[in-house]
Amino acid sequence: MPKISFRQQRYNKKQQQILENAAQLFAQKGFGEVSLEEIAAKLQLSKASLYHYIKSKDDILFQLHMQAMTESAEALQKVVDSEVPLLEKLRKAIRTLVFIATRNEVLASYRMESRFLPKKMRPQVVEKRDQILECIQQLIREGQEAGLVHCKDWRISAFAAMGAMNWVPMWYSPSGRLSPEEIADVMEEFIFRGFGFNADTAPE
């Protein structure tokens, strides 16, 4: 892997700072209500300087979404490839997606994507989404084949599990009643019970 220059490291760090601050504004005010001028002001940058790091507000949203999707896909693939028992993999997969989905920058990108992400930017997002789904499908299919997961159709079951987890960033609030850890507990119990066993006593 080629070594990243100090200049490139500084550029990447500043770009990430812009993305995170923009995400905070999107989450607070809504994507449509935030201007590039406001993002620049929050970072004490000129609008011209901002364009050195990003192409547009749509580009910010796209990068936020791709970061979240890429992180989720890579984390789930590590879970799938790990040497732990199958049901422990499923537990880790559920909790990984919940923890990623409850971060502020992810909340902003998930909540705004369907309404504001331009069509030309969606194919890459869909590709990453499919990678995530494939990991969940693989775990459920292997669980069904091993007699550990009880469902009539592993594909539909995977869609149902993903649907439940995809909605977490749509309703989660950092100031809400439950912490991400507690939400992960609830989601784990809900999905495991749907497969016919208690999450606390599921067989290994």
C-alpha positions in Angstrom: 0.0 0.0 0.0 1.5 3.4 -1.0 2.4 5.7 1.8 0.1 8.7 2.1 1.9 12.0 2.1 1.5 14.4 5.0 -0.2 16.9 2.7 -2.7 14.3 1.7 -3.3 13.3 5.3 -4.1 17.0 6.1 -6.4 17.2 3.2 -8.2 14.0 4.2 -8.5 15.1 7.8 -10.0 18.5 6.8 -12.4 16.9 4.3 -13.6 14.5 7.1 -14.1 17.4 9.4 -16.3 19.1 6.8 -18.4 16.0 6.3 -18.9 15.5 10.1 -19.8 19.2 10.7 -22.2 19.1 7.7 -23.8 16.0 9.0 -24.5 17.7 12.3 -26.2 20.6 10.5 -28.2 18.2 8.3 -29.3 16.2 11.4 -30.3 19.4 13.3 -32.0 21.4 10.5 -32.6 19.1 7.6 -30.7 18.8 4.4 -32.8 21.3 2.4 -32.4 24.0 5.1 -28.6 23.9 5.2 -26.5 26.0 2.7 -22.9 25.6 1.8 -22.3 29.1 3.2 -23.6 27.8 6.6 -21.3 24.8 6.4 -18.4 27.0 5.6 -19.2 29.4 8.4 -19.4 26.6 10.9 -15.9 25.6 10.0 -14.6 29.2 9.7 -13.9 28.7 6.0 -14.7 30.7 2.9 -17.1 29.1 0.4 -14.2 29.1 -2.1 -12.0 27.1 0.4 -14.9 24.7 1.0 -15.0 23.9 -2.7 -11.4 22.8 -2.5 -12.6 19.8 -0.5 -16.1 19.0 -1.8 -17.9 19.5 -5.1 -21.4 20.3 -3.8 -23.9 19.7 -1.0 -25.0 16.6 -2.9 -21.4 15.4 -2.9 -21.3 15.8 0.9 -24.5 13.7 1.3 -23.2 11.1 -1.1 -19.8 10.8 0.7 -21.5 10.5 4.1 -23.8 7.8 2.8 -20.9 5.9 1.1 -18.8 6.1 4.3 -21.6 4.6 6.4 -22.4 1.9 3.8 -18.7 1.0 3.2 -18.0 0.8 6.9 -21.1 -1.5 7.4 -20.2 -3.7 4.5 -16.6 -4.2 5.6 -17.5 -4.7 9.2 -20.1 -7.3 8.3 -17.7 -9.1 6.0 -15.3 -9.4 8.9 -18.0 -10.9 11.0 -18.9 -13.4 8.3 -15.3 -14.4 7.9 -14.6 -14.7 11.6 -14.1 -18.1 13.4 -16.8 -17.6 16.0 -20.0 -19.8 16.2 -22.7 -18.9 13.6 -25.2 -17.5 16.0 -22.6 -15.3 17.6 -21.9 -14.0 14.1 -25.5 -13.1 13.7 -25.5 -11.3 17.1 -22.4 -9.3 16.1 -23.9 -8.5 12.7 -27.1 -7.0 14.3 -25.1 -5.0 16.9 -22.6 -3.7 14.4 -25.4 -2.3 12.2 -27.2 -0.7 15.1 -24.0 0.9 16.4 -23.1 2.3 13.0 -26.6 3.5 12.4 -26.9 5.5 15.6 -24.0 7.9 14.8 -24.9 11.5 13.9 -23.3 11.5 10.5 -25.1 8.2 9.6 -28.4 9.5 10.9 -28.1 12.5 8.5 -27.2 10.5 5.5 -29.9 7.8 6.0 -32.7 10.2 6.7 -32.0 12.4 3.6 -30.8 9.8 1.0 -34.2 8.8 -0.4 -35.4 12.3 -0.9 -32.3 14.3 -1.8 -29.6 12.0 -3.2 -29.4 12.5 -7.0 -30.3 9.5 -9.2 -26.8 9.5 -10.8 -25.3 8.9 -7.3 -27.6 6.1 -6.3 -26.0 3.1 -8.1 -22.9 3.0 -5.9 -25.1 3.3 -2.8 -27.3 0.4 -4.0 -24.2 -1.7 -4.7 -22.9 -1.2 -1.1 -26.4 -1.8 0.3 -26.5 -5.1 -1.6 -23.2 -6.2 -0.2 -24.6 -5.6 3.3 -27.7 -7.6 2.5 -25.6 -10.5 1.1 -23.8 -10.8 4.4 -27.0 -11.0 6.3 -28.5 -13.5 3.8 -25.4 -15.7 4.1 -25.6 -15.8 7.9 -29.4 -16.6 7.8 -29.0 -19.2 5.0 -26.2 -21.0 6.8 -28.2 -20.9 10.0 -31.2 -22.4 8.3 -29.1 -25.1 6.7 -27.5 -26.0 10.1 -31.0 -26.1 11.8 -30.2 -23.2 14.0 -32.4 -20.5 12.3 -36.0 -21.5 11.9 -37.6 -19.7 9.0 -39.6 -20.7 5.9 -37.6 -18.6 3.5 -34.1 -17.3 4.3 -34.3 -14.6 1.6 -37.5 -13.0 2.9 -36.2 -13.4 6.5 -33.0 -11.5 5.6 -35.1 -8.7 4.0 -37.2 -8.5 7.1 -34.2 -8.3 9.4 -32.5 -5.7 7.3 -35.7 -3.7 7.0 -36.0 -3.5 10.8 -32.4 -2.4 11.2 -32.6 0.1 8.3 -35.3 2.0 10.1 -33.2 2.5 13.2 -31.6 5.8 12.0 -35.1 7.0 10.9 -36.4 7.1 14.5 -33.4 7.1 16.7 -32.5 10.2 18.7 -29.3 10.7 20.7 -31.4 12.3 23.4 -34.0 9.5 23.4 -35.0 7.0 26.0 -32.6 4.2 25.0 -28.9 4.1 24.4 -27.4 2.4 21.2 -26.4 -0.5 23.4 -30.0 -0.9 24.7 -31.4 -0.6 21.2 -29.0 -3.3 20.0 -30.3 -5.5 22.8 -33.9 -5.0 21.7 -33.1 -5.5 18.0 -31.2 -8.7 18.8 -34.0 -10.1 20.9 -36.6 -9.1 18.3 -34.8 -10.8 15.4 -33.7 -13.9 17.4 -37.3 -14.5 18.6 -38.4 -14.2 15.0 -36.2 -17.1 14.3 -37.7 -19.2 17.0 -35.4 -18.9 20.0 -34.5 -16.6 22.9 -31.5 -14.4 22.3 -30.3 -15.1 25.8 -30.4 -18.9 25.5 -29.9 -19.4 21.8 -27.8 -22.5 21.0 -24.2 -22.1 19.8 
